[in-house]
Amino acid sequence: MEGKKLKWPLVGNEHITEYLEQCIAHNNIGGSYIFYGPPDLGKSTAAVYFAQTLLCQNYDKEGTELPCRTCPSCRYFSGKKNAEENAVSTGETHGDCHIIRKEDDKKNISVELVREFIRILGLSSFLGEHKVGIIRDAECLSLEASNALLKTLEEPKRKVVIILVTSYLDALPQTIVSRSQILRFHPVKTDIIYDYLISAHKASRGEAKKFSRLSLGRPALAVKFLEDEEWRERYRKRVEVFLKFFRQDINERFAAVEDLIGKKAAGMEAAGTVASILSAWQGVIRDFMLIQLGFNNLTRNEDRSGEYIALRSIVTRDKIINLNRVIGRGEEYLRANVNPKLVLEDIAVSI
Ligand SMILES: [Zn+2]
């Protein structure tokens, strides 16, 4: 197809840009999209780039790369480093692009927030072109908020595009899902992340190898490992606590849990921390499985190989299967608002 080419900084997941490029080429933009897939794959970044593309003032010009990055609208976006990160819950990044997400201290995205979102999208466009609304953490929409949104999706307005971003498609009402185009993001191959860390983030080969494996297919996570020393240290400690569990009695394990998240850990922030701990522990369990199967060279935490082998007689196949189940159950508990500390203690007693 002649004409418009999307140039987005997405690592992997080319099928997403190819598909949207076709939609744009055929002037067939939907009223609502769901960007869905595991965390840290660049879904929100892609949503913001889609918005920037639709709002680019060179959108109709043939033969341009979109977004053009030079028109006033594009400059507005690029003026903000990480537009999607800077947009607070009710923040506007652009007159014609409105982004909402769950606020850290709130349980869900309220109906008031969604009503305001719908109202803004209903106003006429500043540029006379598209209006784009992005809802991050869309799985957190309250029931009332979902219903309000559904009404808007049932009567789509011309040139209004709503993008829902989520890691949990099942948590969205079927009525919303069925009215939207679903674009599924997949984990990215380790060697693509490896190249990306070297070319875009100046990682050494050793760093690129280590962090591409640690990221389990998530480019944004790989970058976090590379650039954020504090995050690396926190991760290291989480893995270490879990590995020590296998040689500790129950009291020692409970003390380690408390040391990890603090005495009075509760609320949404603690739930986020615990979700992240569970994901680190799940990675260790996955490594034990790989070692059992003889794939020692595929483990996530390659620097732990010695400990894995030393624990082989204690961490049996049955234990691995059971812990995998218990950690999965912990993730469900968290989403059902069970006290985060109890979730970790549940795992500690199941060792
Ligand atoms: Zn532009």
Boltz pocket constraint, residues with backbone or C-beta under 6 A from the ligand:
constraints:
  - pocket:
      binder: B
      contacts: [[A, 52], [A, 55], [A, 56], [A, 57], [A, 58], [A, 67], [A, 68], [A, 69], [A, 70], [A, 71], [A, 72], [A, 73], [A, 74], [A, 75]]
      max_distance: 6.0
